[in-house]
Amino acid sequence: MSVISTIENFLSEQKIDFEKSDNSFLVTLPGEKKLQTHCALVVGDHSLSINAFVIRKPDENEAAVHHWCMSKNAAMYGVAYAINELGDIYLVGRLPLDAVNPQELDRILGSVLQNSDSAFNPLLELGFANAIRREWAWRVSHGESLANLNAFSHLI
């Protein structure tokens, strides 16, 4: 079975939302803190590339955000935090094609989801605290719901 077929069968069997285009898959992983993590799986000549968006470039405390990410990298399975040319934060990884099987896809996508979801609130607190405070104040002044900001009430 080809690597592309293995990936497509795994995603379908696990009922994971995805879009397929030639040698790539755009996968949507459901989370709890970060409601969705979008992850690209690209089958190359020699490896499977994994790239998942975590957060945009921090508005503040960029060095602290990067330090937090780098301090986590050594303990992570199959992926690591990285930044792109705009400063946005991603999870990236690479697997040799002969390692791509259902068990490894489960492990690597589980790692992406775990590391994206568990990092979301700490990274927002470090990199966007002032924006969160402004949003909180605006919502209070306009009588809007604070439901999705409750995790950050300690910043107010």
MIDOSE-1310 file (N, C-alpha, C; in nm, 2 decimals, decimal comma, always signed):
residues 156
msvi	+0,08/-0,12/+0,00/+0,00/+0,00/+0,00/+0,09/+0,12/+0,00; +0,05/+0,22/-0,08/+0,13/+0,35/-0,08/+0,11/+0,43/+0,04; +0,21/+0,52/+0,07/+0,20/+0,61/+0,18/+0,08/+0,69/+0,18; +0,05/+0,74/+0,06/-0,07/+0,83/+0,05/-0,20/+0,75/+0,08
stie	-0,21/+0,62/+0,04/-0,32/+0,54/+0,07/-0,33/+0,51/+0,22; -0,21/+0,48/+0,28/-0,20/+0,46/+0,42/-0,26/+0,58/+0,50; -0,22/+0,70/+0,47/-0,26/+0,82/+0,53/-0,41/+0,84/+0,51; -0,46/+0,83/+0,39/-0,60/+0,85/+0,36/-0,69/+0,75/+0,44
nfls	-0,65/+0,62/+0,44/-0,72/+0,52/+0,51/-0,73/+0,54/+0,66; -0,61/+0,58/+0,71/-0,60/+0,61/+0,86/-0,70/+0,73/+0,89; -0,69/+0,84/+0,82/-0,77/+0,95/+0,85/-0,92/+0,92/+0,84; -0,95/+0,84/+0,73/-1,09/+0,81/+0,71/-1,14/+0,71/+0,82
eqki	-1,06/+0,61/+0,86/-1,10/+0,52/+0,96/-1,12/+0,58/+1,10; -1,03/+0,68/+1,13/-1,04/+0,75/+1,25/-1,14/+0,87/+1,25; -1,20/+0,89/+1,14/-1,30/+0,99/+1,13/-1,25/+1,13/+1,16; -1,12/+1,15/+1,11/-1,06/+1,28/+1,12/-1,09/+1,36/+0,99
dfek	-1,13/+1,49/+1,01/-1,16/+1,57/+0,90/-1,03/+1,60/+0,82; -1,04/+1,59/+0,69/-0,92/+1,62/+0,61/-0,96/+1,66/+0,47; -0,87/+1,73/+0,40/-0,89/+1,76/+0,26/-0,76/+1,70/+0,19; -0,77/+1,63/+0,08/-0,66/+1,58/+0,01/-0,63/+1,65/-0,12
sdns	-0,51/+1,67/-0,15/-0,47/+1,74/-0,27/-0,34/+1,68/-0,32; -0,34/+1,60/-0,43/-0,22/+1,54/-0,48/-0,14/+1,46/-0,37; -0,03/+1,51/-0,32/+0,05/+1,44/-0,23/+0,04/+1,50/-0,09; -0,06/+1,58/-0,06/-0,08/+1,65/+0,07/-0,22/+1,63/+0,13
flvt	-0,22/+1,65/+0,26/-0,35/+1,64/+0,33/-0,35/+1,76/+0,43; -0,46/+1,83/+0,43/-0,49/+1,93/+0,53/-0,58/+1,87/+0,63; -0,53/+1,84/+0,75/-0,61/+1,77/+0,86/-0,65/+1,87/+0,96; -0,78/+1,86/+1,01/-0,83/+1,94/+1,12/-0,85/+1,85/+1,24
lpge	-0,77/+1,89/+1,34/-0,77/+1,81/+1,47/-0,86/+1,89/+1,57; -0,96/+1,83/+1,63/-1,04/+1,90/+1,73/-0,97/+1,90/+1,87; -0,97/+2,02/+1,93/-0,91/+2,03/+2,07/-1,00/+2,08/+2,17; -0,95/+2,11/+2,29/-1,03/+2,17/+2,40/-1,00/+2,31/+2,42
kklq	-0,87/+2,35/+2,44/-0,84/+2,49/+2,46/-0,83/+2,56/+2,33; -0,75/+2,50/+2,23/-0,75/+2,55/+2,10/-0,85/+2,46/+2,02; -0,96/+2,52/+1,98/-1,07/+2,44/+1,93/-1,03/+2,36/+1,81; -0,95/+2,41/+1,72/-0,90/+2,33/+1,61/-0,76/+2,36/+1,58
thca	-0,69/+2,25/+1,54/-0,55/+2,26/+1,50/-0,54/+2,21/+1,36; -0,50/+2,30/+1,27/-0,48/+2,26/+1,13/-0,34/+2,21/+1,10; -0,33/+2,10/+1,04/-0,20/+2,03/+1,03/-0,19/+1,98/+0,88; -0,08/+2,02/+0,82/-0,05/+1,97/+0,68/+0,04/+1,85/+0,69
lvvg	+0,00/+1,75/+0,62/+0,09/+1,63/+0,60/+0,12/+1,63/+0,45; +0,25/+1,64/+0,42/+0,30/+1,65/+0,28/+0,39/+1,53/+0,26; +0,35/+1,45/+0,16/+0,44/+1,33/+0,13/+0,54/+1,37/+0,02; +0,66/+1,37/+0,06/+0,77/+1,40/-0,03/+0,84/+1,28/-0,09
dhsl	+0,95/+1,30/-0,15/+1,02/+1,18/-0,22/+1,08/+1,09/-0,11; +1,12/+1,14/+0,00/+1,18/+1,06/+0,10/+1,12/+1,07/+0,24; +1,03/+1,16/+0,27/+0,98/+1,18/+0,40/+0,84/+1,24/+0,40; +0,77/+1,22/+0,51/+0,64/+1,29/+0,54/+0,67/+1,41/+0,62
sina	+0,63/+1,53/+0,57/+0,65/+1,65/+0,65/+0,52/+1,68/+0,72; +0,53/+1,72/+0,85/+0,42/+1,76/+0,93/+0,44/+1,90/+0,97; +0,34/+1,99/+0,95/+0,34/+2,13/+0,98/+0,20/+2,17/+1,04; +0,20/+2,22/+1,16/+0,07/+2,26/+1,22/+0,08/+2,40/+1,28
fvir	-0,01/+2,48/+1,25/-0,01/+2,62/+1,30/-0,06/+2,62/+1,45; +0,02/+2,69/+1,53/-0,02/+2,70/+1,67/-0,07/+2,84/+1,71; +0,01/+2,94/+1,69/-0,04/+3,08/+1,71/+0,03/+3,18/+1,62; -0,02/+3,29/+1,60/+0,04/+3,39/+1,52/+0,16/+3,46/+1,60
kpde	+0,23/+3,54/+1,54/+0,35/+3,61/+1,61/+0,30/+3,68/+1,73; +0,36/+3,66/+1,84/+0,32/+3,73/+1,97/+0,33/+3,88/+1,95; +0,23/+3,95/+2,02/+0,23/+4,09/+2,02/+0,33/+4,15/+2,12; +0,37/+4,07/+2,22/+0,45/+4,11/+2,33/+0,53/+3,99/+2,38
neaa	+0,63/+4,02/+2,46/+0,71/+3,92/+2,53/+0,76/+3,81/+2,43; +0,80/+3,85/+2,31/+0,84/+3,75/+2,21/+0,95/+3,66/+2,26; +1,05/+3,71/+2,33/+1,16/+3,63/+2,38/+1,11/+3,53/+2,48; +1,02/+3,57/+2,56/+0,96/+3,47/+2,66/+0,88/+3,36/+2,60
vhhw	+0,81/+3,40/+2,49/+0,73/+3,30/+2,42/+0,82/+3,20/+2,35; +0,93/+3,25/+2,29/+1,02/+3,16/+2,22/+1,10/+3,07/+2,33; +1,13/+3,13/+2,44/+1,20/+3,05/+2,54/+1,11/+2,94/+2,59; +0,98/+2,97/+2,61/+0,88/+2,87/+2,66/+0,88/+2,76/+2,56
cmsk	+0,87/+2,79/+2,43/+0,86/+2,69/+2,32/+0,99/+2,60/+2,32; +1,10/+2,67/+2,32/+1,23/+2,59/+2,32/+1,25/+2,50/+2,44; +1,20/+2,55/+2,55/+1,21/+2,46/+2,67/+1,13/+2,34/+2,67; +1,03/+2,34/+2,58/+0,94/+2,22/+2,57/+0,99/+2,12/+2,46
naam	+1,07/+2,17/+2,36/+1,10/+2,09/+2,25/+1,17/+1,95/+2,28; +1,26/+1,95/+2,38/+1,33/+1,83/+2,40/+1,24/+1,71/+2,45; +1,13/+1,74/+2,51/+1,04/+1,64/+2,57/+0,93/+1,60/+2,47; +0,93/+1,66/+2,35/+0,81/+1,63/+2,26/+0,85/+1,52/+2,17
ygva	+0,74/+1,44/+2,13/+0,76/+1,33/+2,04/+0,73/+1,37/+1,89; +0,83/+1,36/+1,81/+0,81/+1,37/+1,67/+0,80/+1,51/+1,61; +0,77/+1,61/+1,69/+0,75/+1,74/+1,64/+0,82/+1,84/+1,73; +0,85/+1,96/+1,69/+0,91/+2,06/+1,77/+0,85/+2,20/+1,73
yain	+0,85/+2,29/+1,82/+0,81/+2,43/+1,79/+0,91/+2,50/+1,70; +0,86/+2,57/+1,61/+0,94/+2,65/+1,52/+0,86/+2,78/+1,48; +0,94/+2,88/+1,42/+0,87/+3,00/+1,37/+0,89/+3,01/+1,22; +0,80/+3,07/+1,16/+0,81/+3,09/+1,01/+0,87/+3,23/+0,99
elgd	+0,88/+3,28/+0,87/+0,94/+3,41/+0,84/+0,86/+3,52/+0,89; +0,74/+3,50/+0,92/+0,65/+3,61/+0,98/+0,66/+3,61/+1,13; +0,72/+3,51/+1,19/+0,72/+3,50/+1,34/+0,61/+3,42/+1,40; +0,52/+3,36/+1,31/+0,41/+3,27/+1,36/+0,47/+3,14/+1,41
iylv	+0,41/+3,08/+1,51/+0,46/+2,96/+1,57/+0,39/+2,84/+1,52; +0,47/+2,74/+1,48/+0,42/+2,61/+1,42/+0,48/+2,50/+1,50; +0,42/+2,38/+1,48/+0,48/+2,25/+1,52/+0,52/+2,19/+1,39; +0,65/+2,15/+1,38/+0,70/+2,09/+1,26/+0,77/+1,95/+1,29
grlp	+0,76/+1,86/+1,19/+0,83/+1,73/+1,21/+0,85/+1,67/+1,07; +0,92/+1,56/+1,08/+0,95/+1,49/+0,95/+0,96/+1,34/+0,99; +0,90/+1,25/+0,91/+0,91/+1,11/+0,93/+0,96/+1,05/+0,80; +1,05/+0,95/+0,81/+1,09/+0,87/+0,68/+0,97/+0,80/+0,63
ldav	+0,95/+0,79/+0,50/+0,83/+0,73/+0,44/+0,81/+0,58/+0,49; +0,92/+0,51/+0,51/+0,90/+0,37/+0,56/+0,85/+0,36/+0,70; +0,85/+0,47/+0,77/+0,79/+0,47/+0,91/+0,65/+0,51/+0,92; +0,59/+0,54/+0,80/+0,45/+0,59/+0,80/+0,36/+0,46/+0,80
npqe	+0,29/+0,45/+0,91/+0,19/+0,34/+0,93/+0,08/+0,39/+1,02; -0,03/+0,32/+1,04/-0,14/+0,37/+1,12/-0,09/+0,40/+1,27; -0,01/+0,32/+1,33/+0,03/+0,34/+1,46/+0,12/+0,47/+1,47; +0,21/+0,49/+1,38/+0,29/+0,61/+1,38/+0,21/+0,74/+1,35
ldri	+0,11/+0,73/+1,26/+0,03/+0,84/+1,23/-0,05/+0,88/+1,35; -0,10/+0,78/+1,43/-0,17/+0,81/+1,55/-0,08/+0,88/+1,65; +0,04/+0,83/+1,67/+0,13/+0,89/+1,76/+0,17/+1,03/+1,72; +0,20/+1,06/+1,59/+0,24/+1,19/+1,55/+0,13/+1,29/+1,56
lgsv	+0,01/+1,25/+1,51/-0,11/+1,34/+1,52/-0,15/+1,37/+1,66; -0,14/+1,26/+1,75/-0,16/+1,28/+1,89/-0,06/+1,38/+1,95; +0,06/+1,37/+1,91/+0,16/+1,47/+1,96/+0,13/+1,61/+1,91; +0,09/+1,62/+1,79/+0,06/+1,76/+1,74/-0,06/+1,81/+1,82
lqns	-0,16/+1,73/+1,84/-0,28/+1,78/+1,91/-0,25/+1,81/+2,05; -0,18/+1,72/+2,12/-0,14/+1,75/+2,26/-0,06/+1,87/+2,28; +0,04/+1,89/+2,19/+0,14/+2,00/+2,21/+0,08/+2,13/+2,16; -0,02/+2,13/+2,07/-0,09/+2,25/+2,02/-0,19/+2,29/+2,13
dsaf	-0,27/+2,20/+2,17/-0,38/+2,23/+2,27/-0,33/+2,27/+2,40; -0,23/+2,20/+2,46/-0,18/+2,23/+2,59/-0,10/+2,36/+2,59; -0,04/+2,40/+2,48/+0,04/+2,52/+2,47/-0,05/+2,64/+2,45; -0,17/+2,63/+2,40/-0,24/+2,74/+2,35/-0,26/+2,85/+2,46
npll	-0,32/+2,82/+2,58/-0,34/+2,92/+2,68/-0,21/+2,98/+2,73; -0,11/+2,90/+2,77/+0,01/+2,96/+2,82/+0,08/+3,05/+2,71; +0,07/+3,02/+2,59/+0,13/+3,10/+2,48/+0,05/+3,23/+2,47; -0,08/+3,22/+2,47/-0,17/+3,34/+2,47/-0,14/+3,43/+2,59
elgf	-0,12/+3,38/+2,70/-0,10/+3,46/+2,82/+0,04/+3,53/+2,81; +0,14/+3,46/+2,76/+0,27/+3,52/+2,75/+0,28/+3,62/+2,63; +0,21/+3,59/+2,52/+0,23/+3,68/+2,40/+0,12/+3,77/+2,37; +0,01/+3,76/+2,45/-0,11/+3,85/+2,41/-0,19/+3,90/+2,53
anai	-0,12/+3,91/+2,65/-0,19/+3,95/+2,77/-0,26/+4,08/+2,76; -0,19/+4,18/+2,70/-0,26/+4,31/+2,69/-0,38/+4,31/+2,60; -0,37/+4,23/+2,49/-0,48/+4,22/+2,40/-0,60/+4,15/+2,47; -0,57/+4,05/+2,55/-0,67/+3,98/+2,63/-0,74/+4,08/+2,72
rrew	-0,66/+4,16/+2,79/-0,72/+4,26/+2,88/-0,81/+4,36/+2,81; -0,76/+4,41/+2,69/-0,84/+4,50/+2,61/-0,97/+4,43/+2,56; -0,96/+4,31/+2,52/-1,08/+4,24/+2,48/-1,18/+4,22/+2,59; -1,13/+4,18/+2,71/-1,21/+4,17/+2,83/-1,29/+4,30/+2,86
awrv	-1,21/+4,41/+2,86/-1,27/+4,54/+2,89/-1,38/+4,57/+2,79; -1,35/+4,55/+2,66/-1,45/+4,58/+2,56/-1,58/+4,50/+2,57; -1,56/+4,37/+2,60/-1,68/+4,28/+2,62/-1,76/+4,32/+2,74; -1,69/+4,36/+2,85/-1,77/+4,40/+2,97/-1,84/+4,53/+2,94
shge	-1,78/+4,63/+2,87/-1,84/+4,75/+2,84/-1,96/+4,74/+2,74; -1,96/+4,63/+2,66/-2,06/+4,61/+2,56/-2,16/+4,50/+2,60; -2,14/+4,45/+2,72/-2,23/+4,34/+2,77/-2,22/+4,21/+2,69; -2,10/+4,19/+2,64/-2,08/+4,07/+2,56/-2,03/+3,95/+2,65
slan	-2,05/+3,83/+2,60/-2,01/+3,71/+2,68/-1,86/+3,71/+2,70; -1,82/+3,66/+2,82/-1,68/+3,64/+2,85/-1,65/+3,49/+2,85; -1,74/+3,41/+2,81/-1,72/+3,26/+2,82/-1,59/+3,21/+2,77; -1,55/+3,25/+2,65/-1,42/+3,20/+2,60/-1,30/+3,27/+2,65
lnaf	-1,32/+3,37/+2,74/-1,20/+3,44/+2,80/-1,19/+3,40/+2,95; -1,28/+3,32/+3,00/-1,27/+3,28/+3,14/-1,14/+3,22/+3,19; -1,07/+3,15/+3,10/-0,94/+3,09/+3,13/-0,84/+3,20/+3,16; -0,87/+3,32/+3,12/-0,77/+3,43/+3,14/-0,81/+3,53/+3,25
shli	-0,92/+3,50/+3,33/-0,97/+3,59/+3,43/-0,86/+3,63/+3,53; -0,76/+3,55/+3,55/-0,65/+3,59/+3,64/-0,57/+3,70/+3,59; -0,57/+3,73/+3,46/-0,50/+3,84/+3,40/-0,56/+3,98/+3,43; -0,69/+3,97/+3,47/-0,76/+4,10/+3,48/-0,75/+4,15/+3,62
